[in-house]
Structures are given as structure tokens and as C-alpha cells.
């Protein structure tokens, strides 16, 4: 037996709880909506949200990323969903636009978030903040975009779902 002390394994970083991510998305929709409507400084909006809301059970890093990275990547994000719209982007409800931008950002840049989670979260945000039937519209756009942006992931899921269980 060796006299060397056992080395402890380096702990893996904890993944954010889904509920903390969900809260971050809810705040991000509201913050992006404010930015879209006012053009206010993103840092000022973030400070306001962190001051006026309880962020204890919120993934604050994820909120920060969504709030600052979406405007930075607006061309890529909007370009990834505009072709699926049945109207001009300027005619979209601003809440729907914020939700679509969050969903497309996650599809493009957050491969750690499964595409089905992205779609589900977008639908839930639209049910909470959007007009009566907006969740159906958001679902359709995110579904079409996910098939293009995450083709392999979508195909793998569908093949697993279609194959008989052993």
C-alpha cells in the first residue's frame, strides 16, 4: 500500500439549475424588450434589473450573457429566423421579437442547451408574456430554425424516437 495521500478529484463545475436558467430567460425577455423599445444602455438596464428584482435563484451569468450577447450578434440572430416569418420583422410584436432572439441565440451559440429545451422555453415565455396565440407562432419559427441550425441534433432525436425500443 502506498503512503501517498489520495488526491481528490477536481470537482466538475455545477451546471445551472433549470429553474435558475428559466428565471434568467424571463428577466432577459423583459430587459431585451426594454432595450428594443428605448435603446437604453444595456449595462444600465442590467443594473436596474439586478437592483429591482430578486436574483438569488437566478442564473445571473446567463442573464448577463443573453442581455449583452444578443444585441452584439443581432445580424446573425435576426438573419437566422427572418426567412421563416410570414411578415416583415418590423411588424412583429416586440415581445415575440425578444423571445425569438433569445431562442435563436441559444440555438446558435449555446449548444449546451438542447434544441427541444430552447423551443419549450420560447413557448413558455410567449405564453407568459406574449399575446394569446403568440406561443404557436414562436413554436413554429423556433421549430423551423432548429431544423436548419441544429440539423444533426434534430435528426438524431427523431431517429431515436422512431426506432423501436429494445
Secondary structure, 3 states (H helix, E strand, C coil): CCCCCCCCCCCCCCCCCHHHHHHHHHHHHHHHHHHHHHCCCHHHHHHHHHHHCCCCCCCHHHHHHHHHHHHHCHHHHHHHHHHHCCCCHHHCCHHHHHHHHHHHHHHHHCCCCCHHHHHHHHHHHHHHHCCCCHHHHHHHHHHHHHHHHCHHHHHHHHHHHHCCCC
